């Protein structure tokens, strides 16, 4: 096989996924979609699934390798560049209380997802972890970033993203309705700033946080987005801990290994892109790059993640998704109630004593 033909086939698949990503980002810029917090990632997976179950099977023989690259290499590049959305200064803005709330919500939501998913609903650990990561951290981006660590299937990722889309959308309309109730009961102490932290620490996607908090006030939106960004910042250490935790368990399942070897294997299992994500955040915190350039990088990163989402949709079979969708959606529903109600309790306690 010539070098030209070696590269031709992957490029075809990347182009297919790229067209989906471009269409999704263009659609997301339409006022109605942006106003309702529908992100390019959501649109990309929907378009991908529609094409994946209609036209794509006829193209798969020559496009599959490029689609696979879009789901792996392009995805991980997108996760790394996601760090340009964050700075360490964001952490300072929400204070000790905001960081503590985010940390508690991330850890508790993920552990609750794993426990309920595997013990009560008898789901595969990988499915439970994907659903949990999407609810706990930053929605679809977290699901995508977690997939290579837990070695999830396309259908597992798709149903986890579906839960994020459905219940995150409900959150956008629910949280503004909770503001009058909070005035009566004062569950979230303080004013709109503190309510913004509540939104940022419990709503799934960044776009959904923006849509929900803007309906409350501009002050609420400011703190909500920062609190959400701090939660996103926890994605890298989450992936590091998860990879280190899963590797020794995998060793034991496959026949066991000595403790030093297990520790070394756990360190090797930590994804490189998680460390690069941290490096990018630290670099971005120095603010050496002008804001217009950073904004351009963020737009490019959104496109990369949309391409990865489109590739994921192309690889998703609706029939298989329907068979596996019941329990994961139930888990997403349970986690949604935890985020709204349990999150209110966590915010109340932490803000009362640390706020």
PyMOL commands that set and color helices and strands:
alter all, ss='L'
color gray80, all
select helices_A, chain A and resi 3-28+31-35+40-52+56-58+60-85+88-120+125-138+140-150+154-185+192-202+206-214+218-253+259-269+272-285+291-314+318-354
alter helices_A, ss='H'
color red, helices_A
deselect
rebuild
show_as cartoon
